[in-house]
């Protein structure tokens, strides 16, 4: 079997696309991704459901309709190149078993032990992917944004038996006693973000709410390092349907903004098939401050709560994000950002982005992020506004 990064990405995207709807904890919007995943007070009305439903009501006078078709994003973390090591190990096992225990060379035995030693020291690999579609109708009476979005996350970790010797029989016992745990989570939703600007105490405030229907899915697989195959992920599917709610507000003070959002007000847990792990979809609260003009945007977003993700895996995340955007006469945008995980589960990442928006009708955005060796993210948006 050939396990390469492209195989992992295919599985992740298969999970994300396996639903009739799409959703995301990890933000996959290319505009926000280029700005360090900021957006709680700066996202436009078309991208509002990703960040803050109140922004559905924050639009320009000439905006009347918008379509996002689609927003796609990917993030991969494989610091120790575990995928390549597993692939090389399986090739070496195949060579070893073709020769047989009695005829295996010492070179082959030593090579197997080296791959197993390397895999034993590797950190877990993680790949996430998401996709989103939105149709927005900004109106003075009430602004609407119908959206559907999806998110998938795969985490794989090797459990390698201790080395007991350098003989053919001992290395055979070792790799037969070693396995790989694969845990995956898929999350989808369909919702309607509703927003309106109101005046409270002489101050303009945008308020928004998003009722939505969700589907949560988990996958759990354990296989020997010899037979591990990412394509088997769906044999252990568990799923649950739920109703949830997002709420947000943005205070508009001339060119300054202050925002707050609470996502997934009803926290959810979903177990894996063997019930030895649970994915936590916690309520997430974030605040934001920004400066927004026609030619320049600066934003800072802060998560007030942490996302626990898989129970017992010590993978909690909580981010502080910084973002900048320069707009060249409304036709091109340059973006940069920085993202810090306050829980230290993920390495800090830097991001850059580029947007092209001729005639302010078609918008195409690209973004990339980097957090160290074999840790990268890519995202793209295509949108039409009228």
Residue pairs with C-beta under 8 A, 6 or more apart in sequence:
1 87
1 90
1 228
1 229
2 87
3 83
3 86
3 87
3 90
3 228
3 229
3 230
4 83
4 84
4 87
5 76
5 78
5 83
7 83
7 230
7 231
8 76
8 83
8 125
8 127
8 154
8 156
8 230
9 74
9 76
9 127
9 129
10 230
11 154
11 184
11 230
11 231
11 233
12 74
12 127
12 128
12 129
12 152
12 153
12 154
12 184
13 129
13 152
14 234
15 129
15 152
15 154
15 184
15 186
15 217
15 219
15 233
15 234
16 22
16 129
16 130
16 131
16 150
16 151
16 152
16 186
17 131
17 150
18 186
18 217
18 234
19 150
19 186
19 188
19 215
19 217
20 188
21 148
21 149
21 150
21 188
21 189
21 190
21 213
21 215
22 130
22 131
22 132
22 133
22 148
22 149
22 150
22 151
22 188
22 189
23 130
23 132
23 148
23 149
23 150
23 151
23 187
23 188
23 189
23 212
23 214
24 50
24 130
24 132
24 149
24 150
24 151
24 187
25 151
25 187
25 281
25 284
25 307
26 73
26 75
26 128
26 130
26 151
26 153
27 33
27 37
27 39
27 50
27 51
27 73
27 130
28 50
28 71
28 72
28 73
28 129
28 130
28 131
28 132
28 149
28 151
28 379
29 39
29 43
29 47
29 50
29 51
29 71
29 73
29 132
29 365
29 379
29 381
30 71
30 73
30 353
30 355
30 365
30 366
30 367
30 379
30 380
30 381
31 39
31 43
31 44
31 47
31 325
31 333
31 335
31 353
31 355
31 365
31 367
31 381
32 38
32 39
32 42
32 43
32 47
32 50
32 51
32 323
33 73
33 337
33 351
33 353
33 367
33 369
33 377
33 379
34 323
34 325
34 335
34 336
34 337
34 351
34 352
34 353
34 354
34 355
34 365
34 366
34 367
34 368
35 42
35 297
35 299
35 321
35 323
35 324
35 325
35 335
35 336
35 337
35 351
35 353
36 301
36 321
36 322
36 323
36 336
36 337
36 338
36 339
36 349
36 351
37 301
37 319
37 321
37 323
37 337
37 339
37 351
38 288
38 290
38 299
38 300
38 301
38 321
38 322
38 323
38 337
39 47
39 50
39 51
39 52
39 288
39 299
39 301
39 323
40 51
40 52
40 248
40 259
40 260
40 261
40 286
40 287
40 288
40 299
40 301
41 52
41 55
41 250
41 257
41 258
41 259
41 288
41 289
41 290
41 292
41 299
41 301
42 257
42 288
42 290
42 292
42 297
42 299
42 323
42 325
43 50
43 51
43 52
43 55
44 55
44 58
44 59
45 55
45 56
45 57
45 58
45 59
45 63
45 66
45 136
45 138
45 143
45 145
45 195
46 66
46 67
46 68
46 134
46 136
46 145
46 383
46 385
47 55
47 68
47 71
47 134
48 54
48 55
48 56
48 58
48 136
48 145
48 193
48 195
48 208
49 56
49 134
49 145
49 147
49 149
49 191
49 193
49 210
49 246
50 71
50 132
50 149
51 261
52 208
52 248
52 250
52 259
52 260
52 261
52 288
53 145
53 193
53 194
53 195
53 208
53 209
53 210
53 246
53 247
53 248
53 261
54 195
54 206
54 207
54 208
54 248
54 249
54 250
54 259
54 261
55 195
55 206
55 208
55 248
55 250
55 259
56 136
56 138
56 143
56 144
56 145
56 193
56 194
56 195
56 206
56 208
57 138
57 142
57 143
57 195
57 196
57 197
57 206
57 207
57 208
58 195
58 197
58 206
58 250
58 252
59 138
59 143
63 138
63 385
63 386
64 137
64 138
64 386
65 136
65 137
65 138
65 385
65 386
66 134
66 135
66 136
66 138
66 383
66 384
66 385
66 386
67 134
67 135
67 136
67 383
67 384
67 385
68 132
68 133
68 134
68 135
68 136
68 147
68 381
68 382
68 383
69 133
69 382
69 383
69 384
70 131
70 132
70 133
70 381
70 382
71 130
71 131
71 132
71 133
71 134
71 149
71 379
71 380
71 381
72 129
72 130
72 131
72 379
72 380
72 381
73 129
73 130
73 131
73 377
73 378
73 379
73 380
74 127
74 128
74 129
74 130
74 377
74 378
74 379
75 127
75 128
75 129
75 369
75 376
75 377
76 125
76 126
76 127
76 128
76 374
76 375
76 376
76 377
77 125
77 126
77 127
77 346
77 371
77 374
77 375
78 125
78 126
78 127
78 374
78 375
79 122
79 123
79 125
79 372
79 373
79 374
79 375
80 118
80 121
80 122
80 123
80 125
80 374
81 122
81 374
82 119
82 122
82 123
82 124
82 125
82 156
82 158
83 125
85 115
85 118
85 119
85 122
86 119
86 158
86 180
86 225
86 228
88 115
89 112
89 115
89 116
89 119
89 175
89 225
90 225
90 226
90 228
92 108
92 111
92 112
92 115
93 112
93 175
93 225
93 226
95 108
96 104
96 108
96 109
96 112
96 168
96 171
96 172
99 105
99 108
101 168
101 169
101 172
102 168
104 168
106 166
109 166
109 167
109 168
109 171
110 166
112 171
112 174
112 175
113 163
113 166
113 171
113 174
116 160
116 161
116 163
116 171
116 174
116 175
116 178
116 225
117 160
117 163
119 158
119 160
119 178
119 225
120 158
120 160
122 158
124 155
124 156
124 157
124 313
125 155
125 156
125 157
126 153
126 154
126 155
126 156
127 153
127 154
128 151
128 152
128 153
128 154
129 151
129 152
130 149
130 150
130 151
130 152
131 149
131 150
132 147
132 148
132 149
132 150
133 147
133 148
133 149
134 145
134 146
134 147
134 148
134 149
135 145
135 146
135 147
136 143
136 144
136 145
136 146
137 143
137 144
137 145
141 196
142 194
142 195
142 196
143 194
143 195
143 196
144 192
144 193
144 194
145 192
145 193
145 194
145 195
146 191
146 192
146 193
147 190
147 191
147 192
147 193
148 188
148 189
148 190
148 191
149 188
149 189
150 186
150 187
150 188
151 186
151 187
151 188
152 184
152 185
152 186
152 187
153 184
153 185
153 186
153 309
154 182
154 183
154 184
154 230
154 233
155 182
155 183
155 184
155 310
155 313
155 315
156 180
156 181
156 182
156 183
157 180
157 181
158 178
158 179
158 180
158 181
158 225
159 178
159 179
159 180
159 181
160 174
160 178
160 225
161 173
161 174
161 175
161 177
161 178
162 174
163 174
164 170
164 173
164 174
165 171
175 224
175 225
175 226
176 224
176 226
178 224
178 225
179 222
179 223
179 224
179 225
179 228
180 222
180 223
180 224
180 225
180 228
181 220
181 221
181 222
182 219
182 220
182 221
182 222
182 223
182 228
182 230
182 233
183 218
183 219
183 220
183 272
183 277
183 310
183 313
184 218
184 219
184 220
184 233
185 216
185 217
185 218
185 219
185 270
185 279
185 309
185 310
186 216
186 217
186 218
186 219
187 214
187 215
187 216
187 217
187 281
188 214
188 215
189 212
189 213
189 214
189 215
189 244
190 212
190 213
191 210
191 211
191 212
191 213
191 246
192 210
192 211
192 212
193 208
193 209
193 210
193 246
194 208
194 209
194 210
195 206
195 207
195 208
195 209
196 206
196 207
196 208
197 204
197 205
197 206
197 207
197 252
198 204
198 205
198 206
198 207
199 205
203 251
203 252
203 253
204 251
204 252
205 249
205 250
205 251
205 252
206 249
206 250
206 252
207 248
207 249
208 246
208 247
208 248
208 249
209 245
209 246
209 247
209 248
210 245
210 246
210 247
211 243
211 245
212 243
212 244
212 245
212 246
213 241
213 242
213 243
213 244
214 241
214 242
214 243
214 244
214 268
215 239
215 240
215 241
215 242
216 239
216 240
216 241
216 242
216 268
216 270
216 279
216 281
217 237
217 238
217 239
217 240
217 270
218 237
218 238
218 239
218 270
218 271
218 272
218 273
218 277
218 279
219 233
219 234
219 236
219 237
219 238
219 272
219 273
220 236
220 272
220 273
220 274
220 276
220 277
221 232
221 233
221 235
221 236
223 229
223 232
236 272
236 273
236 274
237 273
238 270
238 271
238 272
238 273
239 270
240 268
240 270
242 266
242 268
243 266
244 264
244 265
244 266
244 268
245 264
245 265
245 266
246 261
246 262
246 263
246 264
246 265
247 261
247 262
247 265
248 259
248 260
248 261
248 262
249 259
249 260
249 261
250 257
250 258
250 259
251 257
251 258
251 259
255 291
255 292
255 293
256 289
256 290
256 291
256 292
257 288
257 289
257 290
257 291
257 292
258 287
258 288
258 289
259 287
259 288
259 289
259 290
260 285
260 286
260 287
260 288
261 285
261 286
262 283
262 284
262 285
263 283
263 284
263 285
263 286
264 281
264 282
264 283
264 284
265 283
266 283
267 280
267 281
267 282
267 283
268 280
268 281
269 278
269 279
269 280
269 281
270 278
270 279
270 281
271 277
271 278
272 278
272 279
277 310
277 311
277 312
277 313
278 310
278 311
279 309
279 310
279 311
280 307
280 308
280 309
280 310
280 311
282 305
282 306
282 307
282 308
283 305
284 303
284 305
284 307
285 303
285 304
285 305
286 301
286 302
286 303
286 304
286 305
287 301
287 302
287 304
288 299
288 300
288 301
288 302
289 299
289 300
290 297
290 298
290 299
290 300
291 297
291 298
291 299
294 327
294 330
295 326
295 327
295 328
296 324
296 325
296 326
296 327
297 323
297 324
297 325
297 327
298 323
298 324
299 321
299 322
299 323
299 324
300 320
300 321
300 322
300 323
301 319
301 320
301 321
301 323
302 319
302 320
302 321
303 318
303 319
303 320
303 342
305 318
306 316
306 317
306 318
306 342
306 343
307 316
307 317
307 318
308 316
309 315
309 316
309 317
314 345
315 345
316 343
316 345
317 341
317 343
317 345
317 346
318 341
318 342
318 343
319 339
319 340
319 341
319 342
320 339
320 340
320 342
321 337
321 338
321 339
321 340
322 337
322 338
322 339
323 335
323 336
323 337
324 335
324 336
324 337
325 333
325 334
325 335
326 333
326 334
326 335
327 333
328 334
330 357
330 360
331 356
331 357
331 358
332 354
332 355
332 356
332 357
333 353
333 354
333 355
333 356
333 357
333 365
334 353
334 354
334 355
335 351
335 352
335 353
335 354
335 355
335 367
336 350
336 351
336 352
336 353
337 350
337 351
337 352
337 353
337 369
338 348
338 349
338 350
338 351
339 348
339 349
339 350
339 351
339 369
340 348
341 347
341 348
346 371
347 371
347 372
347 375
348 371
349 369
349 370
349 371
349 375
349 377
350 369
350 370
350 371
351 367
351 368
351 369
351 370
351 377
352 367
352 368
353 365
353 366
353 367
353 368
354 365
354 366
354 367
355 363
355 364
355 365
355 366
356 363
356 364
356 365
357 363
357 364
360 385
361 384
361 385
361 386
362 382
362 383
362 384
363 381
363 382
363 383
363 384
363 385
364 380
364 381
364 382
364 383
365 379
365 380
365 381
365 383
366 379
366 380
367 377
367 378
367 379
367 380
368 376
368 377
368 378
368 379
369 376
369 377
369 378
370 376
370 377
